[in-house]
């Protein structure tokens, strides 16, 4: 009995803990974070480049480039290249020309004149490599040269017979251009002011006549067509790069662009025999600005003052035009220096032009025409007056030279 009791007590008493597998006792397991194994530096760089290449789009195909001369590379436009169409569209719009500061020149002679004058060429589109050999190489190396098909140039060209050469230039600044030496040595103290010349062909012809007559400068007032319009450039035949052309001037800033003590004359086509003071009625808009397309060509003698404006019941404002002395254009009228104002065919001479002439003691130069003929073409009138002014100035210079060589002894 006593033995049974000892056996029961031994069974109820807690015994030692079971030994862990492997025979290790009393060892507590540690919680460890996973270890990050880093690859070598080269392998990490290659992996980063691979991930970057997967995110970026593939590069465009290489441009086909060719050599046209020593250091003169050009690229060939691929099929579907739209650059030519885009730049031509920009250059043909005055709004885009002013915004982007670009102009389009077409043809070998015009582009060559521009490069020789120092105009900055941005992109040149050409159809044959032979065109490049005829242009200044130094300027071409600084531009982007693109060879396109002649059919592409023909489709965008305004010429009847395209030459296969279109250049996109930065809009030239007359103060930064270098004009030909022959033009500078033949320059005369004769200036031209264009007043509302709106026809591109007329303005281009006028600029060409001014360059041929040896004018010192041409001023274009607001209302004239943009001189960098393609039609003006074609009619000008390079005149833009032979003499300074200052555009978009208001009449308040015209005197600051003229030499001191200058005399301003205006061209007209009426008979001075019936000259008399006139008051011209100028139709004003409801806002009181601008004038209607009336031909303001009164015959006047010598009265620079203008009467105040008066408005009648019908809303017509009467403006007194200053009187100017009138004479035929072939009579002596040149002084040193002298400027001539040519008015547009639609609006004629503006009151501002007449006021400027009156303030400088200028005259009205009459170009007589057969009775019944309304007016001469503005480009023809400019050519007549400018070359007559050249003749008179050259004769005066010759007479002064003769006086210096053979002084009169009295």
Secondary structure, DSSP 8 states (H G I E B T S, - for coil): -HHHHHHHHHHHS-------GGG--S--------------HHHHHHHHHHHHHHHS--------EEEEETTEEEEE--TT--HHHHHHHHHT-HHHHHHHTEEEEESHHHHHHHHHHT--EEEEEESSGGGGGGS-HHHHTTSEEEE--HHHHHHH--SSS--SEEEEEE---TTT----HHHHHT--SEEEEEES---HHHHHHHHHHHHHHT-SEEEEETTS--TTSHHHHHHHTTGGGTSEEEEEE-HHHHGGGS-TT-EEEEEE-S-GGG----EEEEE--TTS----S--------SB------EE-TTSEEEEE--B-EEEETTSS---SSEEEEEEBTTTBS-HHHHHHHHHTT-EEEE----TT-----HHHHHHHHHHHHHHHHHHHHHHHHHHHHS----
